[in-house]
Amino acid sequence: MTGIRIELSRRERAILRAVAAGRGVLVSSCEPALTIDGCWCDHAAVHNLVEAGLIEKERQVPYGLATPAVITRAGEAALAEDPRST
């Protein structure tokens, strides 16, 4: 970790926890699209999490196809550092 603290919104923390629990699916496209338990997530929150490197696709898939979303080490660290994440 670079020592930079990432401030997450409540919505971003909830999405990050759901992805960590294995409940997220990312659709391969020009902009990140994520579902949690089959429901679409807030586009801006997902964009922020992907852009910050906190979540990513489990594997590369062709455009338009889905793959499980996974939390990165940076995402795990961000949740661990955040006292409001429990």
ZIFEN-V803000 format. One record per residue. N is the residue number from 1. OMEGA is omega in whole degrees, -180 to 180 (NA if undefined). D_CENTER is the distance of its C-alpha to the mean C-alpha in Angstrom with 1 decimal. Layout:
BEGIN
[[N & OMEGA & D_CENTER] [N & OMEGA & D_CENTER]]
END
This chain:
BEGIN
[[1 & -176 & 17.2] [2 & -177 & 18.9] [3 & 178 & 19.8] [4 & 179 & 18.0] [5 & 179 & 16.5] [6 & 177 & 13.4] [7 & 180 & 14.0] [8 & 173 & 11.3] [9 & 178 & 12.5] [10 & -180 & 13.0] [11 & 179 & 10.8] [12 & 177 & 7.8] [13 & 180 & 8.9] [14 & 178 & 9.4] [15 & -179 & 6.2] [16 & 178 & 4.9] [17 & 179 & 8.4] [18 & 177 & 8.4] [19 & 178 & 6.0] [20 & 179 & 8.2] [21 & 178 & 11.1] [22 & -176 & 10.7] [23 & -175 & 10.6] [24 & 176 & 8.0] [25 & 177 & 9.5] [26 & 175 & 8.8] [27 & -179 & 12.2] [28 & 179 & 13.6] [29 & -180 & 15.0] [30 & 175 & 15.9] [31 & -178 & 13.0] [32 & 176 & 9.6] [33 & -174 & 10.1] [34 & 170 & 8.1] [35 & 172 & 10.2] [36 & -177 & 10.2] [37 & 177 & 13.7] [38 & -180 & 14.8] [39 & -179 & 14.2] [40 & -179 & 12.6] [41 & 176 & 10.1] [42 & -175 & 11.1] [43 & -178 & 11.0] [44 & 180 & 11.3] [45 & 179 & 8.5] [46 & 178 & 6.1] [47 & 180 & 8.4] [48 & -178 & 8.4] [49 & 179 & 5.0] [50 & -179 & 5.9] [51 & 179 & 9.4] [52 & 180 & 9.2] [53 & -178 & 8.1] [54 & 173 & 5.6] [55 & 179 & 3.6] [56 & 176 & 6.5] [57 & 176 & 9.0] [58 & 178 & 11.2] [59 & 177 & 14.2] [60 & 178 & 15.6] [61 & 178 & 17.1] [62 & 180 & 19.4] [63 & 177 & 18.6] [64 & 180 & 18.0] [65 & -177 & 17.2] [66 & 174 & 14.2] [67 & 178 & 12.7] [68 & 174 & 10.6] [69 & 179 & 6.9] [70 & 176 & 7.0] [71 & 179 & 6.1] [72 & 175 & 8.4] [73 & 178 & 11.5] [74 & 177 & 10.6] [75 & 177 & 7.6] [76 & 180 & 10.4] [77 & 180 & 12.8] [78 & 177 & 11.3] [79 & -179 & 11.2] [80 & -180 & 14.7] [81 & -173 & 16.1] [82 & -178 & 15.3] [83 & -179 & 18.3] [84 & -173 & 17.0] [85 & -179 & 14.2] [86 & NA & 16.8]]
END
